[in-house]
């Protein structure tokens, strides 16, 4: 089992692919913690496995002048985290643009902040409070 630098391990793994396991044992716990903090436990194992699979496939392109492979592995993991988040966002159903806009009784949907008799800043702050707080609020001069 080689105890040299990561570059030595990667160079050796080009001839003996099973030697790449040394790199996995060295860095998998750190990459796991990194991914776990960003994605949570559900997706972390898959992303870590995919990180090392991709690193294994790209080991011929690794710059052997860099002795430590951690920055390379973190870069791969970061790209996969971004890809995972984008895929997750695509799964959310689209909603209408005005779905998050509060509607007060008696106010047209697009003029909720304009028809309110409170000063503008107060109105903007209060419009995000629960709707029940506004049931008694008049929607226009009084």
C-alpha positions as CSV (number, residue, x, y, z in Angstrom):
1,X,0.0,0.0,0.0
2,X,1.6,3.3,-1.1
3,X,2.1,6.0,1.6
4,X,3.3,8.7,-0.8
5,X,1.5,11.8,-1.9
6,X,-1.9,11.8,-3.6
7,X,-0.2,12.4,-6.9
8,X,1.9,9.2,-6.4
9,X,-1.3,7.3,-5.6
10,X,-3.1,8.6,-8.7
11,X,-0.1,7.9,-10.9
12,X,0.1,4.3,-9.6
13,X,-3.7,3.9,-10.0
14,X,-3.3,4.6,-13.7
15,X,-1.5,1.3,-14.0
16,X,-3.2,-0.5,-11.1
17,X,-6.7,0.8,-10.8
18,X,-7.4,-0.8,-7.4
19,X,-4.8,1.6,-5.9
20,X,-7.3,4.4,-6.2
21,X,-9.0,3.0,-3.1
22,X,-6.1,4.5,-1.1
23,X,-7.3,7.9,-2.2
24,X,-10.8,7.1,-1.3
25,X,-9.8,6.0,2.2
26,X,-7.8,9.1,2.7
27,X,-10.3,11.7,1.7
28,X,-13.8,10.2,1.7
29,X,-14.6,11.2,5.3
30,X,-13.7,14.9,4.7
31,X,-15.6,15.0,1.4
32,X,-18.5,13.3,3.1
33,X,-18.7,15.9,5.8
34,X,-18.4,18.7,3.2
35,X,-21.3,17.3,1.1
36,X,-23.4,16.4,4.2
37,X,-23.3,20.1,5.4
38,X,-24.5,21.3,2.1
39,X,-27.1,18.7,1.0
40,X,-28.1,16.7,4.1
41,X,-27.9,13.0,4.8
42,X,-30.3,11.9,2.1
43,X,-28.2,12.9,-0.9
44,X,-24.7,13.0,0.7
45,X,-23.8,9.3,0.2
46,X,-24.7,9.4,-3.5
47,X,-22.8,12.6,-4.2
48,X,-19.7,11.3,-2.4
49,X,-19.8,8.1,-4.4
50,X,-20.3,10.0,-7.6
51,X,-17.4,12.3,-6.7
52,X,-15.0,9.5,-6.4
53,X,-16.3,7.7,-9.5
54,X,-15.9,10.8,-11.5
55,X,-12.4,11.3,-10.1
56,X,-11.5,7.7,-10.9
57,X,-12.7,8.2,-14.5
58,X,-10.7,11.5,-14.8
59,X,-7.6,10.4,-13.1
60,X,-5.7,10.4,-16.4
61,X,-6.2,14.1,-16.6
62,X,-5.0,14.9,-13.1
63,X,-2.0,17.2,-12.9
64,X,0.7,15.2,-11.1
65,X,2.5,18.3,-10.1
66,X,-0.1,18.9,-7.5
67,X,0.7,16.6,-4.6
68,X,-2.6,17.0,-2.7
69,X,-5.7,15.8,-4.5
70,X,-8.2,17.3,-1.9
71,X,-8.8,20.6,-3.9
72,X,-9.5,18.6,-7.0
73,X,-11.9,16.3,-5.1
74,X,-13.6,19.3,-3.4
75,X,-14.0,20.9,-6.9
76,X,-15.6,17.8,-8.3
77,X,-17.9,17.5,-5.2
78,X,-18.9,21.2,-5.5
79,X,-19.8,20.8,-9.1
80,X,-21.9,17.7,-8.3
81,X,-23.6,19.6,-5.4
82,X,-24.6,22.3,-7.8
83,X,-25.9,19.8,-10.3
84,X,-27.9,18.1,-7.6
85,X,-29.5,21.4,-6.5
86,X,-30.4,22.4,-10.0
87,X,-32.0,19.0,-10.6
88,X,-33.9,19.3,-7.4
89,X,-35.2,22.8,-8.3
90,X,-36.4,21.5,-11.7
91,X,-38.6,19.0,-9.8
92,X,-40.6,21.7,-8.1
93,X,-43.8,22.6,-9.8
94,X,-44.0,26.0,-11.4
95,X,-46.3,28.4,-9.6
96,X,-47.9,31.6,-10.9
97,X,-45.9,34.8,-10.4
98,X,-48.5,36.3,-8.1
99,X,-49.1,33.2,-6.0
100,X,-46.9,34.5,-3.1
101,X,-48.5,38.0,-3.1
102,X,-50.9,38.5,-0.2
103,X,-54.5,39.3,-0.9
104,X,-56.5,41.4,1.5
105,X,-60.3,41.5,1.5
106,X,-61.5,44.2,-0.7
107,X,-58.2,44.9,-2.4
108,X,-57.4,44.1,-6.0
109,X,-54.5,41.6,-6.3
110,X,-51.9,44.0,-7.8
111,X,-52.7,47.0,-5.7
112,X,-52.6,45.4,-2.2
113,X,-49.8,47.7,-1.0
114,X,-51.0,50.8,-2.8
115,X,-54.6,50.7,-1.5
116,X,-53.6,50.2,2.1
117,X,-53.9,53.4,4.1
118,X,-50.8,52.6,6.2
119,X,-47.5,54.4,5.3
120,X,-45.6,52.5,2.6
121,X,-42.8,51.0,4.8
122,X,-45.3,49.8,7.4
123,X,-47.5,48.4,4.7
124,X,-44.6,46.5,3.1
125,X,-43.4,45.1,6.5
126,X,-46.9,44.1,7.5
127,X,-47.9,42.5,4.3
128,X,-45.8,39.4,5.1
129,X,-47.5,38.8,8.5
130,X,-50.1,36.2,8.7
131,X,-53.3,37.0,6.8
132,X,-55.4,36.8,10.0
133,X,-53.7,39.9,11.4
134,X,-55.2,41.9,8.5
135,X,-58.8,40.7,8.6
136,X,-59.7,43.8,10.6
137,X,-57.5,46.2,8.7
138,X,-59.4,48.6,6.4
139,X,-58.2,48.6,2.9
140,X,-58.5,52.2,2.0
141,X,-59.0,55.5,3.8
142,X,-61.4,55.1,6.5
